Amino acid sequence: MQISQDATPAGVQAPGGRGARGFRRTFLAYLSLTKPRVVELLLVVTAPTMLLAERGIPSLWLVLATLIGGAFSAGSAGAFNCYIDRDIDRVMKRTMNRPLVTGELSDREALVFAWALGAASIVWLLVFTNWVAAALSLGAILLYVVFYTIILKRRTAQNIVWGGIAGCMPVLIGWAAVTGDLSWPPLILFTIIFLWTPPHYWPLSMKYRAEYQAAGVPMLAVVRGRAQVGLQVILYAWATVACSLLLIPVASMGLLYTGVALVTGGWFIYETHRLYNLAIRHEVVSPMRVFHGSITYLTLLFVAVGVDPLLPF
């Protein structure tokens, strides 16, 4: 795949001529490359998984070391993504403030940073957790960068479905850091996130449909109508909630998790049905309501995953 070469937008100072730009500005530019909001969400699912794996509170140092390694891994994948997709980012208004578009950082700086952060994540997890977690970290980076960003994103409307596998890896990394292996509970948590990703991301692609279309990215909202996208969101939401209930017998989850899974799952499904009903009636839809709601749902669900093992019921 041909990637566009370095280009500095008109009116933007070239990276080599930064002059007296402060450390804070440079730091924020590098931080932006890591997509910190994505990293934050990935860490939200890692810590509760470690509590479930331990059936209690694991070593706080182990938790901290795993979260640091996971942040490095996700940040590396995000930086590689910004480098590879810099041509798309220059077209879409949503991403025009990213540092490779504004000229805050050069392409070379971003690529070196991505490689360094990825290597640091693998070495860090290998030293402070175990080789299984380190190998899974490497797999997560490769899945996101190669499988999703390079192979799938510009070729198929199912890009976010299979590309979302990379976003499921933190639960496997967290579980492996505690136990040194994998079993059915982390695989169910993995599947929950896998099924949750399409109804989380497709509403976002509905809002920015015109931008994805202009950039030549075949998101489902670009190649299908709103009603069809809404129906797919409903189906995946139902599958997500059903999978979340499988964790109850498999991991011996208690009343707290059961209640949270049922209540928040019902609310999540309701929101997806509301989106679909508005779409088929050709009324004004609010896809970002489902997008933000899906984040709240997953956060509450994983908080319950982490707290439930600490309770006697």
Secondary structure, 3 states (H helix, E strand, C coil): CCCCCCCCCCCCCCHHHCCCCCHHHHHHHHHHHCCHHHHHHHHHHHHHHHHHHHCCCCCHHHHHHHHHHHHHHHHHHHHHHHHHCHHHHCCCHHHCCCHHHHCCCCHHHHHHHHHHHHHHHHHHHHHHCCHHHHHHHHHHHHHHHHHHHHHHCCCCCCHHHHHCHHHHHHHHHHHHHHHCCCCHHHHHHHHHHHHHHHHHHHHHHHHCHHHHHHHCCCCHHHHCCHHHHHHHHHHHHHHHHHHHHHHHHHCCCCHHHHHHHHHHHHHHHHHHHHHHHHHHCCCCCCHHHHHHHHHHHHHHHHHHHHHHHHCCC
